[in-house]
Every structure is written in structure tokens, then in C-alpha cells.
């Protein structure tokens, strides 16, 4: 099977996954880290699509286990990384990776944080994507986020 992904989008998806994992400092998943590394290596031309497929499969299995154990936000983090790696075969999976990142942020945010956390993450994703690819994935520039409305 010949990969039909876009190295620019695969690298961007890996960036989204890595950025997301930094927002979950108490969570570590080696399969997610391996998927990010393989996605970057494929985008750089130093890894094969088979390496990405294997890393994506392993990460998807880890995500399934996390989800079944009730760790839905963590599972979405790992799915972000898995889809970044899998995007070497299908460029649309880069966008899927970004959407899983939004899901993870949503699941891990208090209701009063959603109006800030989700738009902040989407805007970050948009700023990281090279300008020529933005119109393919985003209908418009995401607006600046409002401040969280949590009261202490």
C-alpha cells in the first residue's frame, strides 16, 4: 500500500498531539509518544509508512484500553497521536487527529472552562498549520478565545 498522506499535514498532526500531551502532565503513554515520533520521522523521510502504521495500531489499542477503563480524555489524547501516525496513509486523518485533541480538551475541562479552552486549542492548531493548508482544514480563522468564566 502506497502512502497518500501529506508530510506537512502529518507533521502538523504530530505537533497537535505533542501539544495536547503537554496539557496532560500526569499522563504518559509510550505508544502515543512512539506514534508522534514515527509521524515526524515519516514526514522527514526517515521512517517508512509501515513504521507509522505499526505505531498507529499500537496507539489505537492503547486508546481502546484507556477508554474501556473509563479514561476517556486520556484515550482521546492517544487517539490524537495514533491518527497523526496514520495520516501518512490518509491526509484526512491529520484533521481527525486535531479533532481528537479538541475532544480531549473538552473532556478534561470544567464546564466553565469550555468557552476558553476549546477555542484556545483550535486557534493554536490553526496558527501551527502552514498558511497554504489552512483553507483546506478551516473554513475561517478561529476567533480569539474569551476568558474562562470559572468563579472561585
SEMARVO-965110 format. One line per field, with one value per residue (C-alpha): chain; x negated, y negated, z negated; residue number from 1. Coordinates in steps of 0.05 Angstrom, whole numbers, plus 5000, padded with zeros to 4 digits. Each point is the difference from the previous one (the first is absolute). Example, Ala and Ser with C-alpha at 12.3 -4.5 7.8 and 13.67 -1.06 7.14 Angstrom:
BEGIN
ch [A A]
east [4754 4973]
north [5090 4931]
up [4844 5013]
i [1 2]
***
This chain:
BEGIN
ch [A A A A A A A A A A A A A A A A A A A A A A A A A A A A A A A A A A A A A A A A A A A A A A A A A A A A A A A A A A A A A A A A A A A A A A A A A A A A A A A A A A A A A A A A A A A A A A A A A A A A A A A A A A A A A A A A A A A A A A A A A A A A A A A A A A A A A A A A A A A A A A A A A A A A A A A A]
east [5000 4970 5009 5043 4989 4972 4936 5018 5067 4970 4948 5055 5042 4939 4990 5074 4991 4936 5031 5060 4957 4965 5068 5006 4936 5020 5015 4947 5013 4940 5042 5023 4929 4978 5057 4979 4928 5017 5045 4945 4948 5046 5011 4925 4989 4962 5053 5045 5075 4998 4967 5057 5053 4970 4995 5071 5028 4964 5025 5071 4998 4975 5056 5051 4974 5001 5070 5026 4968 5039 4943 5034 4958 4935 5027 5014 4928 4974 5048 4973 4930 5025 5035 4939 4960 5056 5004 4940 5051 5058 4990 5071 4978 4958 5064 5029 4940 5013 5073 4981 4956 5061 5040 4946 4999 5076 5001 4946 5029 5048 5065 4980 4934 5029 5014 4926 4962 5031 4993 4930 4979 5033 4967 4932 5011 5016 4938 4955 5027 4962 5042 5007 5036 5045 5057 5003 5013 5031 5059 4977 4948 5021 5016 4961 5027 5036 4976 5024 5060 4983 5014 4961]
north [5000 4934 4943 4943 4954 4930 4992 4928 5022 5061 4956 4951 5057 5024 4929 4999 5066 4978 4934 5037 5047 4940 4981 5067 4999 5058 5045 5039 5050 5029 5021 4928 4976 5053 4981 4927 5018 5045 4947 4949 5049 5018 4926 4990 5059 5041 5052 5044 5000 5069 4970 4950 5053 5044 4941 4977 5070 5006 4932 5015 5064 4960 4948 5056 5027 4930 4988 5066 4984 4934 4953 4966 4937 5040 5046 4939 4977 5066 5001 4932 5030 5063 4960 4956 5063 5030 4936 5024 5043 4951 4926 4990 5036 4939 4961 5059 4996 4926 5015 5053 4947 4955 5058 5014 4927 5000 5063 4973 4931 4976 4973 4929 5010 5026 4932 4984 5067 5027 4936 4989 5069 4993 4933 5030 5055 4948 4959 5062 5020 4970 4947 5038 5058 4958 4991 5075 5015 4937 4962 4937 4975 5023 4940 4982 5036 4965 5005 5059 4984 5042 4968 5018]
up [5000 5021 4951 5024 4941 5001 4960 4981 4971 4966 4965 4980 4971 4961 4974 4979 4963 4965 4980 4972 4959 4967 4973 4965 4958 4956 5059 5039 5054 5036 5060 5010 4996 5050 5047 4998 5012 5059 5031 4996 5027 5059 5014 5000 5046 4948 4984 5042 5004 4970 4938 4995 5010 4945 4952 5017 4988 4933 4978 5021 4958 4940 5011 5001 4933 4970 5024 4974 4932 4999 5017 5059 5002 4998 5054 5044 4988 5025 5059 5019 5005 5034 5054 5010 5016 5043 5040 5041 5037 5001 4993 4973 4936 4983 4991 4961 4954 4987 4986 4949 4966 4994 4972 4948 4979 4995 4958 4953 4990 4948 5031 4983 5038 5065 5031 4992 5005 5064 5042 4972 5024 5068 5010 4980 5052 5053 4985 5005 5068 5059 5034 5067 4964 4954 5049 5013 4926 4972 5030 4966 4951 4930 4956 4938 4939 4944 4929 4959 4958 4939 4932 4938]
i [1 2 3 4 5 6 7 8 9 10 11 12 13 14 15 16 17 18 19 20 21 22 23 24 25 26 27 28 29 30 31 32 33 34 35 36 37 38 39 40 41 42 43 44 45 46 47 48 49 50 51 52 53 54 55 56 57 58 59 60 61 62 63 64 65 66 67 68 69 70 71 72 73 74 75 76 77 78 79 80 81 82 83 84 85 86 87 88 89 90 91 92 93 94 95 96 97 98 99 100 101 102 103 104 105 106 107 108 109 110 111 112 113 114 115 116 117 118 119 120 121 122 123 124 125 126 127 128 129 130 131 132 133 134 135 136 137 138 139 140 141 142 143 144 145 146 147 148 149 150 151 152]
***
